[in-house]
Amino acid sequence: MKREIPILIVGITGFTMLIQYFIPTGWSEFIFTYAQDWTIVIGILALPLGIWSLVKANVSKLKVPGERFYSSVLLGGFLIMILTCLSRENIRMGSFHMDIFTYVLVPIQATLFSLLAFYVASAAYRAFRARSILATILLLTAFIIMFRFIPLGPISDLNNSVVTWILTIPNMAAKRALWMGIGLGATATAMKIILGIERTYMGHD
Amino acid sequence: MTFFEKMMQIDRRWVYLAIGLAVIIPAIIPFNVPVSVSPEVEKIYDFVDSTDTGDYIFISVDYDPASMAELHPMATAIINQAFEKGIKIVFVTLSQFGAGMVEQLTNELATKHNKVVGEDYVFLGYRPYPAITIMAMAVDFRVPFPSDYYGTPLDSLPMMNGIKNFFDVKGVIDITSGNTAEFWLTYGNGRFGFPLAIGITGVMSADYYQYLQSGQLFGIIPGVKGAAEYETLVHYPGAGLDQISYQVIAHAVILLFIIISNVAYFATRRKKSKIGGSI
């Protein structure tokens, strides 16, 4: 029963959601809304588990000399962000919580992301070499597309036409093939889970 | 060691220095870059421009501070245009840090245009699970968001009277740095058929242009270049036009490095072939 009941719940829920998706009526809307509430409830229940795991892992790291600093910064930031956002008023601009967001989080994330420019330049210098026919095709295509999307681009009408063709014909064919493959794979996996063939999501006894 | 051999083994710190200078120099000596407007950007401008005063548009701000340098300028330009025309905006975010981004945008632009929350714009807030949230909003905005970001019930907001779901807005513009555009395409436009446009980072551009041809998107604003084009159209010069000069120099430096790298590669390969070396 330990395995049969979860499989039954998954099967019934899966088939119900599958059927309601294709039948746009009042009751299917009700089922969808009800299921969405459940998803949110499950998400909320999972949240404390994640917080507990994060705090537990970092509290234990406080004892390790090399890790102590980073874990204390993480735990400090975690506590400050929670304590400064206990009231709904603090989510407005000008509050201490939003000041931390604006003057700490925004610069940190922006700085980290902007470092990509240096890595991209270095990687382009080393990787974009015409070592083979395929690498040459990639290099030429990249150049043609770059000349369309650089601030001064497109450099000519021909450049614009070629890039439009590359993006809408070969690029679209490749993307569609990829997405159809992903879609079919996801459908097959979902059906296996709904029908109880795939059971690894339940873990081991 | 020849010049080309040295270039093949150049220390990456020289590359970093060149990129650093390419970004710093235009900041010290600013210059203007001529901007030509792309049709895919102009279509979004035309869409907002053709929306009547009092009508609704829906903007999903799905990016975090990491991408704000690229995406904030285009969001600012669109909101400026919409507020100036008296268009009502429904904001939402499907990104966990997006709420802060919307707060920044509305705090600055609503004040500038004397717009009031609940009357001229609404910020629904953030919900996880993009696919579920989009499909639930298509039923009724009140399903995933019974109250707005500030805790006010949607039914008590004057702007939300008579507006239920996506069928009551003229179109959706998703400004995103992640994969939420895929969700909007699949579960939004794909299932419910509302007009959809996206504003994306430069590196994402190639992934989404094919949706223009298929008609699933009516417009795309790609990166800082797209933002600069939009700012040119709305006559609100801002961060997009400022940043584009940095990009010109940085792109030129990267292209130059790629050319040097290939010239050095072929020169050293020829030398190795002559002495019987392998590559």
Interface residues (C-beta under 8 A of the other chain):
Chain A: E29 F32 T33 Q36 T39 I40 G43 R88 I91 R92 M93 G94 M98 F101 T102 L105 V106 P107 I108 Q109 A110 L112 F113 S114 A117 F118 V120 A121 S122 A124 Y125 R126 F128 R129 A130 R131 L139 F143 I145 M146 F149 I150 P151 L152 G153 P154 T164 L167 T168 N171 M172 K175 R176
Chain B: I10 R12 V15 Y16 A18 I19 G20 V23 V33 P34 V35 S36 D64 P65 A66 S67 M68 A69 F97 A99 G100 E103 Q104 N107 R127 P128 Y129 I132 M135 A136 V139 V143 P144 Y149 Y150 G151 G202 S205 A206 D207 Y209 Q210 L212 Q213 S214 P222 G223 V224 K225 A228 I244 S245 Q247 V248 A250 H251 V253 I254 L255 F257 I258 I260 S261 N262 Y265 F266
